[in-house]
């Protein structure tokens, strides 16, 4: 008898949040159940030397887990992710890959170590470091960004001699550091978002910044259109995802006016509202289909134990 597979979505935003809602719809269409796993109501534990979970009992019998906290993920969520892995539950993406992807400079280090092209970037941990970096980049200025963030939040273009905005100063004060990255002018630039599932490109779009903004982000008013990426771009996106150890990845690539491609960011829990709107593709269904390739055929695993 075929049993209904159950997929856990690790989230703090609930089932009405767009990506979670769409994934739940896609899972239901495939005959699967979706369980919202809130990392602050389920707690990893050991009983008699065995990994178990305490708290919310609805997480029993999950066949796979899909972490979807994105850039907002906190350190406290990581042990839960690795606990699912320890218990034998397929997790897409793994804790180790998430740790690389949630920190933008760790991402660049990982990509560069594999010989992939990244923009010139300086990681600064003090105001003096930011000032030196801005001097290095000269009159064109640079893009200053926090090590993590979503939807373009906290990213600004700066020139030498300009005072750091309070939001970015707080990143230094709290010991997180800042990335100071070469500015690539929007004129003649092409910003691409490529969704990679496993070793395949599932969909891609080009983003155009809103007027008077350099950030090509849909949530900041940017315009999106579907594209069929050139083979070299598709290969670069897949290599970037694989170098990060990600099964599901949103790879952001910038082509400058000279046609040189740089991997800018790699997201482990990419949003896909704009991608679905631009391409007309059912991205949620593609993600669920990929997750199900990791689920034992025809049965629920029943891997989880829950201790109250």
C-alpha positions in Angstrom: 0.0 0.0 0.0 1.3 3.5 -0.9 1.4 5.7 2.1 1.0 9.5 2.1 4.5 11.1 2.3 4.8 13.9 4.8 7.2 16.8 4.3 8.1 19.2 7.1 8.8 22.8 6.2 11.0 24.5 8.8 9.6 28.1 9.1 8.7 30.7 11.7 6.2 32.5 9.4 3.3 30.0 9.3 1.4 28.5 6.4 0.1 31.8 5.0 3.5 33.0 4.0 3.7 32.9 0.2 6.5 30.3 -0.4 5.1 28.0 2.4 1.6 28.3 1.1 2.6 27.5 -2.5 4.7 24.6 -1.4 1.8 23.2 0.6 -0.5 23.6 -2.4 2.0 21.8 -4.6 2.5 19.0 -2.1 -1.2 18.5 -1.7 -1.5 18.2 -5.5 1.1 15.4 -5.3 -0.9 13.6 -2.6 1.6 14.6 0.1 1.1 16.1 3.5 2.8 19.3 4.7 3.7 20.0 8.3 5.0 23.4 9.5 8.0 22.8 11.8 8.5 25.8 14.0 12.1 25.7 15.3 10.9 27.2 18.7 8.3 24.5 19.4 10.4 21.4 18.5 13.6 20.7 20.4 16.3 18.2 19.6 17.2 15.9 22.5 18.9 12.6 23.3 17.2 9.8 25.3 19.3 6.8 26.2 21.9 7.9 23.7 19.4 8.1 20.8 18.4 11.3 19.0 14.8 12.2 19.6 12.6 15.3 19.5 10.7 17.0 22.3 7.8 19.4 21.9 5.3 19.5 19.0 4.2 15.9 18.3 2.9 16.7 14.8 6.4 16.2 13.5 6.1 12.4 13.8 6.7 10.4 10.7 8.2 13.1 8.5 9.8 11.8 5.3 11.8 14.9 4.4 12.4 18.3 5.8 12.7 21.5 3.8 14.4 24.4 5.8 12.8 27.7 4.6 13.8 30.3 7.2 16.2 32.0 4.7 18.5 34.8 5.7 16.5 35.2 9.0 17.7 31.8 10.3 19.2 32.0 13.8 21.9 29.8 15.4 19.3 28.2 17.5 17.6 26.5 14.5 20.8 24.8 13.2 20.9 22.0 15.8 17.4 21.1 14.9 18.3 20.8 11.2 21.4 18.6 12.0 19.3 16.5 14.4 16.9 15.6 11.6 19.9 14.6 9.5 21.3 12.5 12.5 17.9 10.8 12.7 18.1 9.8 9.0 15.5 12.2 7.7 16.4 13.7 4.2 17.0 17.4 4.7 17.1 19.8 1.7 19.3 21.7 2.4 21.7 20.4 5.0 22.9 22.3 8.0 26.5 22.5 6.7 25.3 24.0 3.4 23.0 26.4 5.1 25.9 27.7 7.3 27.8 28.5 4.1 24.9 30.1 2.4 23.6 32.3 5.2 26.8 34.3 5.5 27.6 36.2 2.3 31.3 36.2 2.8 31.4 32.5 3.6 29.6 32.0 0.3 32.2 34.0 -1.6 35.0 32.1 0.1 33.4 28.8 -0.9 32.8 29.9 -4.5 36.3 31.4 -5.0 37.9 28.2 -3.5 36.3 26.3 -6.4 37.6 28.8 -9.0 34.2 30.5 -9.6 34.1 34.2 -10.5 33.1 36.5 -7.7 33.2 40.3 -7.5 36.1 42.1 -5.8 35.1 42.2 -2.1 36.6 43.3 1.2 35.2 42.0 4.5 35.5 44.7 7.1 35.1 44.3 10.8 35.6 47.9 12.0 34.8 51.4 10.7 38.4 51.9 9.7 38.2 48.8 7.5 35.1 50.1 5.7 36.9 53.5 5.2 40.0 51.8 3.8 37.8 49.6 1.5 35.9 52.6 0.2 39.2 54.4 -0.5 40.4 51.3 -2.4 37.3 51.3 -4.7 37.7 55.0 -5.5 35.3 57.5 -7.1 32.9 54.8 -8.3 32.2 53.9 -4.7 31.2 50.4 -3.5 28.2 48.4 -2.4 28.2 47.9 1.4 26.0 45.1 2.6 25.5 43.1 5.8 26.6 39.4 6.0 23.0 38.3 5.8 19.7 39.8 4.8 16.7 39.5 2.6 15.1 41.4 -0.3 17.9 43.9 -0.5 17.5 45.1 3.0 20.5 47.1 4.4 22.4 47.3 1.1 23.6 50.7 0.0 26.1 52.3 -2.3 28.7 54.5 -0.6 31.7 56.6 -1.4 34.7 57.4 0.7 34.1 60.0 3.4 30.4 59.2 3.9 29.2 58.2 7.3 27.9 54.7 7.7 24.1 54.5 8.0 23.1 53.4 11.6 21.8 50.1 10.4 25.2 49.2 9.0 27.1 50.6 11.9 25.0 48.3 14.1 26.3 45.4 12.2 29.9 46.4 13.1 28.9 47.2 16.7 27.4 43.7 17.1 30.5 42.0 15.7 29.0 40.7 12.5 31.1 42.7 10.0 30.2 44.1 6.6 31.0 43.3 2.9 32.3 46.1 0.8 32.0 45.1 -2.8 32.9 46.6 -6.1 30.1 48.6 -7.7 28.9 47.4 -11.1 26.8 50.1 -12.7 23.3 49.1 -13.8 23.9 50.5 -17.3 24.6 47.5 -19.6 24.4 45.2 -16.6 22.3 42.1 -16.5 21.2 40.6 -13.2 20.1 37.0 -13.3 18.4 34.7 -10.8 18.7 31.0 -11.6 16.9 28.3 -9.7 18.9 25.1 -9.5 17.4 21.8 -8.3 20.1 19.1 -8.0 22.2 19.3 -11.1 19.7 21.0 -13.3 18.5 24.6 -13.9 14.8 24.6 -13.3 14.0 28.2 -14.2 15.7 31.6 -14.7 14.8 35.2 -14.9 16.5 38.6 -15.6 15.9 41.4 -13.2 16.0 45.1 -14.0 16.4 47.6 -11.1 13.7 50.1 -10.4 14.4 53.7 -11.5 17.1 55.4 -9.4 18.1 52.2 -7.7 21.0 49.9 -8.4 19.6 46.9 -6.6 17.9 44.5 -8.9 15.3 43.1 -6.5 11.7 42.2 -7.3 10.6 43.3 -3.8 12.1 46.7 -4.3 10.2 47.4 -7.5 12.5 45.7 -9.9 11.1 44.2 -13.1 11.5 40.5 -13.9 11.3 38.6 -17.2 11.8 35.0 -18.0 15.0 33.9 -19.8 16.6 30.8 -21.2 20.1 31.1 -19.7 23.0 30.6 -22.1 24.8 27.2 -21.5 27.8 29.0 -19.8 25.5 30.8 -17.4 23.5 27.6 -16.6 26.7 25.7 -16.0 28.0 28.5 -13.7 24.8 28.4 -11.7 24.9 24.6 -11.3 28.6 24.7 -10.3 27.9 27.4 -7.8 25.1 25.4 -6.1 27.1 22.2 -6.1 30.2 24.0 -4.6 27.9 25.1 -1.8 26.5 21.6 -1.3 23.0 22.9 -2.0 20.3 20.7 -3.6 17.9 23.7 -3.9 19.5 27.0 -4.6 18.7 30.5 -6.0 21.9 31.6 -7.7 22.3 35.4 -8.3 24.6 36.2 -11.2 25.7 39.6 -12.5 26.8 40.1 -16.1 28.7 43.4 -16.3 28.7 45.6 -19.4 31.7 43.8 -20.8 29.9 40.5 -20.5 31.9 39.1 -17.5 29.7 37.0 -15.2 30.1 37.0 -11.4 28.3 34.9 -8.9 26.9 37.4 -6.4 24.9 35.4 -3.9 23.6 31.8 -3.5 20.4 31.4 -1.5 19.5 28.2 0.2 15.8 29.0 0.5 15.0 31.2 -2.5 11.7 33.0 -2.8 10.0 32.3 -6.1 7.0 34.6 -6.4 8.7 36.7 -9.0 10.1 33.6 -10.8 6.6 32.0 -11.1 5.1 35.3 -12.3 7.9 35.9 -14.9 8.1 32.4 -16.2 4.6 31.0 -15.8 6.2 27.8 -14.4 4.9 26.0 -11.3 8.1 26.5 -9.3 6.6 25.1 -6.1 5.7 21.9 -7.8 9.2 21.6 -9.2 10.7 22.0 -5.7 8.3 19.4 -4.2 9.0 17.0 -7.0 12.8 17.3 -6.3 12.2 16.8 -2.6 10.2 13.6 -3.3 13.2 12.1 -5.1 14.8 11.7 -1.7 11.8 10.0 -0.1 11.7 6.2 -0.1 9.2 5.1 -2.8 5.7 4.1 -1.7 6.0 4.6 2.0 6.4 7.1 4.8 9.7 6.5 6.6 8.5 7.0 10.2 12.0 8.0 11.1 11.1 10.5 13.8 10.6 9.7 17.5 9.0 12.4 19.7 9.5 12.6 23.4 7.2 14.7 25.5 
